[in-house]
């Protein structure tokens, strides 16, 4: 496979695309960097079911407003370097700069959240604390060619796409892939522990004023929109497949969500994959920039972006995001913890649907969650977090484990 293509190079053969994806998907080396993307629904402080207008968000965010709601904005980073984006339903997201320690990540991100809280609070707005909007039905707030094309593609399947776009809020954890000798196991572990951690940290039961009956209605919506772009890349039955080959095959077989072009219409005919595009299914051949963009439209629970972007967690209550981040860092940190986590989660590694539906009400998931969270707590001292933060995580996890043991939430 060719691997010497630069940005903007025309892709004349599938081999070129395969080589390009292989080159960028896993950047190996000692795992040192940490990052998060924190997403929240946004609500009127006095009337949380009131729709939020783009102008109100634009004014509240001021110079930090992204171009999607203010084309003239400088899109200035927050004081601790986090950048702000606004999602289709008006959800606000902070993407942190990579940090060399979890302690630094926690400190800087907490500072940026406080700054964002202050900006929104001055406009009478507050951040939500669950993974799906508990008050309002799905409704668009931000309109762009990409979002219109997404809605068009997802509407062909079912209404879940609109729920995902306009009502959900997640926590994404970004960790280095690891060295050549360990990235395959870090990749497998990040997937295998996913259903148990999704169940343990589920916060998305109430949506649009009703009890959905699901532990994570957010993940349930993601699972329904388009399996070709949301199903896990790693599965227990294919665990021995090379991660690079698995991701290359997944990416090229996924249908196009949109194609960037001049004008407001970025939609594409249904069913055309990137592999088809290279073969001439569309008038103009794609280049590597198009391939990069296509990769940004794939949403599996764990997505390789050079680092591991772990996408399966619901947004957490105020101040509690560090708990699942610390847990994941601890579980992936050493050969010993990875091996133990893989063993503990082997019976539930594919139970994504059950995790979204029943959470810790599923006995197998509850048992695995209890084991793997206990394992993470014992490994927290290897994360570099200060004792006070480790104690906070322990308290949060203990409360989650109480649910697994049948206690109060």
NORMOGI-V420349 format. One record per pair of residues at least 4 apart in sequence whose ideal C-beta (glycine too) atoms are under 6 Angstrom apart, sorted by the first residue. I is the first residue (numbers start at 1). J is the second residue. D is the distance in Angstrom with one decimal. If there is no record, write none. Layout:
# NORMOGI-V420349
i:j:d
I:J:D
I:J:D
This chain:
# NORMOGI-V420349
i:j:d
1:15:5.3
1:18:4.5
1:19:3.6
2:15:5.7
2:16:4.9
2:19:4.0
3:19:4.0
3:23:4.4
5:9:4.4
5:16:6.0
5:20:4.9
5:288:5.4
7:288:5.6
7:289:5.9
8:287:5.3
8:289:5.3
9:287:5.8
9:288:4.9
10:285:5.6
10:287:5.0
11:16:4.8
11:17:5.1
11:278:5.4
11:286:5.3
14:275:5.9
14:278:5.5
17:291:5.9
18:248:5.1
20:288:5.6
21:25:5.6
21:248:4.9
21:251:5.7
22:244:5.1
22:248:5.9
25:247:5.1
25:304:4.3
26:177:4.5
26:183:5.5
26:304:5.6
27:306:4.0
28:177:6.0
28:179:5.7
28:180:4.8
28:183:5.6
31:176:3.7
31:178:4.8
32:100:5.6
33:98:4.2
33:176:5.3
34:99:5.3
34:102:5.4
34:105:4.8
35:96:4.9
35:98:4.9
35:174:3.8
36:96:5.4
36:173:5.9
36:325:6.0
37:93:6.0
37:95:4.8
37:172:4.0
38:94:4.9
38:321:5.9
39:91:5.3
39:93:4.3
39:169:4.4
39:170:5.3
39:315:5.9
40:92:5.6
40:127:4.0
40:128:5.1
40:169:5.3
40:315:5.9
41:91:5.5
41:128:3.6
41:133:4.6
41:169:5.1
42:52:5.5
42:90:5.6
42:92:5.4
42:125:5.6
43:48:3.9
43:126:5.5
43:128:6.0
44:50:4.3
45:124:5.1
45:126:4.8
48:135:4.7
49:135:4.0
49:136:5.4
52:56:5.9
52:90:4.7
54:58:6.0
54:69:5.0
54:141:5.8
57:69:5.9
58:65:5.1
58:69:4.9
58:70:5.0
60:119:5.4
60:120:5.3
60:123:3.7
60:125:5.9
61:65:4.0
63:74:5.3
63:76:4.4
64:76:5.5
64:84:4.6
65:69:5.5
65:70:4.2
65:73:4.4
66:75:5.4
66:84:6.0
66:85:4.9
66:86:5.6
67:71:5.3
68:86:5.7
68:142:5.3
68:144:5.7
69:86:5.3
77:81:5.0
77:83:5.3
78:82:4.4
78:112:4.2
78:115:5.4
79:115:5.6
80:108:3.8
80:111:4.5
80:112:4.6
81:97:4.1
82:94:4.4
82:96:5.0
82:112:4.0
83:95:5.1
85:93:4.7
86:92:5.8
86:142:5.6
87:91:3.9
88:140:6.0
88:142:5.3
88:147:4.7
88:165:4.3
88:166:5.7
89:141:5.5
89:166:3.2
89:167:5.8
90:141:3.5
91:169:5.3
94:112:5.7
96:109:5.3
99:104:4.4
99:105:3.9
101:384:4.8
102:329:5.8
102:383:5.1
102:384:5.6
102:385:5.1
103:384:5.7
103:385:5.4
103:386:5.7
105:109:5.8
106:322:5.2
106:389:5.9
117:121:5.7
120:125:4.0
129:317:4.3
129:318:5.5
130:134:5.8
130:203:4.5
130:204:5.6
131:169:5.6
131:203:4.8
131:204:3.2
131:218:3.9
131:314:2.8
131:315:4.8
132:167:5.4
132:168:5.3
132:204:4.0
132:207:4.7
132:217:5.0
132:218:4.6
133:167:4.3
134:206:4.1
137:208:4.3
138:162:4.4
138:163:5.1
138:166:3.8
138:167:4.8
139:166:5.7
145:264:5.4
145:266:4.2
146:258:5.8
149:258:3.4
149:266:4.2
149:267:4.6
151:155:5.9
152:267:4.9
153:257:5.4
154:161:2.3
154:225:5.1
156:270:5.9
158:224:5.9
160:221:4.7
160:224:3.7
160:225:5.1
161:225:4.6
162:166:5.7
163:167:5.1
163:221:4.3
164:168:5.3
164:221:4.4
164:222:5.6
164:225:5.5
168:218:4.3
169:315:4.0
170:315:6.0
171:313:4.3
171:315:5.5
171:316:5.8
171:321:5.7
172:309:5.8
172:311:5.1
173:310:4.3
173:325:5.3
173:328:5.2
174:307:5.4
174:309:5.4
175:308:5.1
176:307:5.3
177:183:4.4
177:307:5.7
177:308:5.8
178:182:4.2
178:183:4.1
178:186:4.5
182:186:5.7
184:243:5.6
185:338:5.2
186:332:5.1
187:243:4.7
188:192:5.9
188:234:5.9
188:239:5.9
189:332:5.6
189:338:4.6
189:341:5.4
189:342:5.7
190:302:4.9
190:308:5.4
190:310:5.5
191:232:5.8
191:234:4.1
191:302:5.4
192:342:5.3
192:345:4.5
192:349:4.2
193:197:5.4
193:331:5.9
193:341:5.3
193:345:5.1
193:372:5.7
194:198:5.9
194:301:5.4
194:312:4.9
195:348:5.2
195:351:4.5
195:352:5.3
195:355:4.0
196:345:5.5
196:348:5.7
196:365:5.7
196:368:4.3
196:369:4.3
196:372:5.4
197:201:5.9
198:312:5.0
198:355:4.4
199:355:4.3
199:359:4.3
199:360:5.1
199:365:4.5
199:369:5.7
200:369:4.3
200:400:4.9
201:313:5.5
201:324:4.9
202:215:4.0
202:216:4.2
202:314:5.7
202:359:4.5
203:314:4.3
204:216:4.6
204:217:4.9
204:218:3.9
204:314:4.8
206:211:5.8
207:212:5.2
207:217:5.0
212:217:4.2
214:220:5.0
214:357:5.4
215:358:6.0
215:359:2.7
216:314:5.6
216:356:4.7
218:314:5.4
219:356:4.0
220:356:4.4
222:230:5.4
226:230:5.9
227:231:4.6
228:254:5.0
228:255:5.8
229:254:4.9
229:298:4.8
229:299:5.7
230:299:5.1
232:300:5.6
232:301:5.2
233:246:5.3
233:247:5.7
233:250:5.1
233:300:5.0
235:350:6.0
236:349:4.5
236:350:5.1
241:246:4.7
247:304:5.4
251:295:6.0
252:274:5.2
252:275:4.4
253:273:5.6
254:298:5.6
255:271:5.6
255:273:5.5
256:268:4.7
256:272:5.2
257:297:4.0
258:266:4.0
259:266:6.0
259:268:5.2
260:266:6.0
268:272:5.8
272:276:4.8
272:281:4.9
274:294:5.2
276:281:3.9
277:281:5.4
277:282:5.3
277:286:5.1
286:290:3.8
301:311:5.6
301:312:4.1
302:308:6.0
302:310:5.4
303:309:4.5
305:309:5.1
313:324:5.3
316:320:4.3
316:321:4.6
320:396:5.4
322:326:5.6
323:393:4.7
323:396:4.0
326:383:5.8
326:393:4.8
327:376:4.2
329:383:5.1
330:376:4.4
330:379:4.0
330:380:5.2
330:383:5.4
331:337:5.5
331:341:4.7
331:376:5.2
333:337:5.7
333:382:5.2
337:341:6.0
337:379:4.8
340:375:5.5
341:372:5.5
344:368:5.7
344:371:4.2
344:372:4.9
345:349:5.3
345:368:5.2
345:372:6.0
347:364:5.7
348:364:5.2
348:365:5.3
348:368:4.6
351:355:5.7
354:358:5.6
354:362:4.8
355:365:5.8
358:362:4.2
360:366:4.6
360:403:5.1
360:404:4.8
365:369:5.9
366:404:4.2
368:372:5.9
369:373:5.8
369:404:5.3
370:401:5.7
370:404:4.8
373:397:5.1
373:401:5.8
377:394:5.7
377:397:6.0
380:390:4.7
385:389:4.4
385:390:5.2
402:407:3.6
403:409:5.2
